[in-house]
Amino acid sequence: MKKSLFFLSILFFLCTNNAFSFCMRDPFTGNVICPPEPPTPTPSIDRSLSPRETAPAPRSSGSSSRVSSGLSTSQQMQLMMIQGVLQPLLNSLFQPTFPNTYQGPSPEELKRMKEEQLKKEAQERLELLHRWQLVRQKSTNSVKDKNKNISSLLAVDVMPVPENKPLEIPSGTPFFNDATSVFGNLVMDKSIEKIEDIGKDVIDKLGEKYNKEWGSKLYEKGLPILKITATAATEGREAAGVETINFAVSLLSKPMSSLQMGVADLGRKIYAKVVFGALDYFLQETEKAGNILGFAFSKDKFMEDFENSLNTPQRIFYKWAKE
Amino acid sequence: MGKRINYCFKYKVIFLFFLNFFLAISAQAQKIEIVSKTFLILPEDSKIKIKWMIVPSKEELDNKKLQDNMQFCIDSRKKPIIAYDGKMLMNPITGSLIKINKPFKKMVCNEDGAILFSDNANLYYAEVDVSTKSVLPEATLKKIYEFPHIIADIYMGNESLFWVAYNESNRSYEVFLLNLENKSFQKVVTFNEKISALTGDKNTIFLASGRKVWEFSDGKFRFYYEHPREDIEELIYSQKTGLFYKTAHGIGCINNGHAIEFLQTEDSKVFLKEKSIFVFFAKRFGLIELTDIDDLKRYNFKIDKIIDVKKNI
């Protein structure tokens, strides 16, 4: 304690008398910082002193202090000794508590690092740009191809524009007596409306419609069929000389191979099997993989979540297909 | 003695087995599955053949809204695509489902299988998003063209695409033809009645309003056909096969003002590709292909009268 007080008093003395000043190294920049130098006193020759003694006090470089020329040699010597002892102590006192031992890169190094960084960034930017250009080119080509494809598919010449005012539609349209009007709407015919899957009865009803006594037989493919012979006007007829034509009215049958029979019996489940088969298989496999690899995956839970994610019409459709 | 009884028993068993077998075959032969309320009316000697692509189910889908929400076309690989509710595409043959990230109102396919979508504001094509992590694959709609104003509908013709917009100022329907070379539509005709169906090519446009069909070519309208009973819902045209129509209950071929409604059915969707016409039965989820449909051109003529209904064929 006494020792410290002693040092501090000396320090106070030195500072107040401007006996010496000191420089410090900036802990962050590493530069040496010195207080501004006092004006250098004009050298004067003291005749009382020997030439050796008149020589100015040697100026130490770096952190050494300058000694006032007004002191005697012995005083100067004393001060220099005290300074030599005190300097490390003072330096340590004015240094931060935890001095940063890393002095940091030099400005040259910093400059070099910055240049390298910039170079690296520029390189990365170039690579990105190059990659983006490739992707863009690919994408553009793809779109171009598509457009070209669509364009070539849909390429049309511009038609001459007619007058903008709506054209008048001729009134009194003729009624054509064609096959469509002759046969009427068999589907909507009230007499057969409620008959389903019974071909013979349908054909009989058709016979009633035409007021003809006629029968039906099973066609070679198992279809009841009605043949109607009509006289045809020759105009517009390519096959010259033919004046009558046989129209066959037939119910549409489903394919009847043994495999298709089995499939047909499944009804709407066929569709579900086809559409959801792949997904179902995938989920089964995932469930198996989960059991082997030790992660939990429940196909039922997944399907429940999947169904919940559907909106109402989708759910109706899904349920219809799945049931 | 015991051996003889054993032989007799054995032969009886075999005989009974074959008897049962033949009876079963016979019973199966009698069990004919037909599609209810569906009739084919074809000239007897026509070249048209029937191919089932999807066997129709036995039960009917009794949900009209659901059926109405389905759209149908055939892609470039001759596979059916069914759009459901403007949000999902499905291929019932390959069993694939694709979600569309943006709702659309209409899907159209040209003869070569290019599928386009419209939400009445933009025209899109779909691109499958390979990076999706969801269970169902997703497709993104990519914009091709932005319509200058909200349109009424788009229609596919023979190598051409049309759209119709309602002009409130003169209360008429304006028909535009797409030119993808310079990504523009050219107004081709104005019609003063509501257009229910439209098709055609760069030279000729067929449009339907109510039960009537009109032909527009060389800057003039010509009355083309009138359906005797129902409104025309759809018109399909190709140079190879001619003009077809669809009503609520029938599909027919029109030529020179005469028509054959060769298929009568309910709730069908129809698509024309090359020389085949594909009919999707929405109610039963069945799909049929009628090949060589262009052969009907030979039979479109005026019928004077029915002279005979033959009892047997």
Interface residues (C-beta under 8 A of the other chain):
Chain A: V143 K146 N147 N149 I150 S151 L153 L154 A155 V156 D157 V158 M159 P160 V161 P162 N164 K165 P166 L167 I169 P170 T173 P174 F175 F176 N177 D178 A179 T180 S181 V182 F183 G184 N185 L186 V187 M188 I192 E193 I195 E196 D197 G199 G207 Y210 K212 E213 W214 G215 K217 L218 Y219 G222 L223 I225 L226 K227 I228 T229 A230 T231 A232 A233 T234 E235 G236 R237 E238 A239 T244 I245 N246 F247 A248 V249 S250 L251 L252 S253 K254 P255 M256 Q260 M261 V263 A264 D265 L266 G267 R268 K269 I270 Y271 V274 V275 F276 G277 A278 L279 F282 F302 F306 P313 Q314 I316 F317 W320
Chain B: Q28 A29 I32 E33 I34 V35 S36 K37 T38 F39 L40 I41 L42 P43 E44 D45 I50 W52 I54 V55 P56 S57 K58 E59 L61 N63 K65 L66 N69 Y84 D85 K87 M88 M90 P92 I93 G95 S96 L97 N110 E111 D112 A114 L116 Y125 V135 K142 I144 E159 S160 L161 N170 S172 L177 L178 N179 L180 E181 Q186 K187 V188 V189 T190 F191 N192 E193 D201 K202 N203 K212 W214 G219 K220 F221 F223 Y225 E226 H227 P228 R229 E230 H249 G250 G252 N255 N256 G257 H258 A259 I260 E261 L263 Q264 T265 E266 F285 G286 I288 K297 R298 Y299 N300 F301 K302 I303 D304 K305 I306 I307 D308 V309 K310 K311 N312 I313
